[in-house]
Amino acid sequence: MAAAQFVMALNFAHEFELLSLSAMNAQPEHAKKGGLVFVRNGRLKMHPEIYDHLALISISSICAGSVYFHGRDKIAAEIVNLPYREGLLNLEGGEEDYMAFKRLCSPVSRFFLLQAKKVQWSAILSAFRFFMMEGIWDVVNFIVHAMQRADADVLACAQLLESMQKQPWYPAFCSSLHDFRATRYPLNKVGLESELPEMA
């Protein structure tokens, strides 16, 4: 779900230049996250939080697809049981994103000397919580409808953002982005470990 990846990526618009959004991305020269095309200055240093940003963008399509498939009420009720509740994570059609997600989590797990599973599930839970925040799902639907109404196959992210800024919910959306970043960052080992404390 490219719309969900775009909404998640807006959390990190200060790090990435969001270029375009499409149902199918056929531009291999750019970073590909579903239908979201974005770039980052290659001279900037990579660090654990950048990998975490990229991992969250990658897993967003799967988490949003799971919310769409199961419904927000079921996800809200079952999120406390993740990752031990089988079948909640809907990987259908998102296998490539999931493999990219796992690769992107590896530098974070190595940096903090944590099991990869802990880092992966911390990110997955964060992505689910983001989409369960008040109003976020409505923004995802807004982007989906904008893509459906568009005459072109590819939409410029700047055009989408301009349209969003005209909506009455935009200030509250920006506040939600700020709140999400404040709960996730700065990354630290204690926070990442605390999601799955019973794992060895």
PyMOL commands that set and color helices and strands:
alter all, ss='L'
color gray80, all
select helices_A, chain A and resi 2-12+48-70+72-81+95-112+116-132+136-149+157-165+170-184+189-194
alter helices_A, ss='H'
color red, helices_A
select strands_A, chain A and resi 17-22+31-33+36-39+154-156
alter strands_A, ss='S'
color yellow, strands_A
deselect
rebuild
show_as cartoon
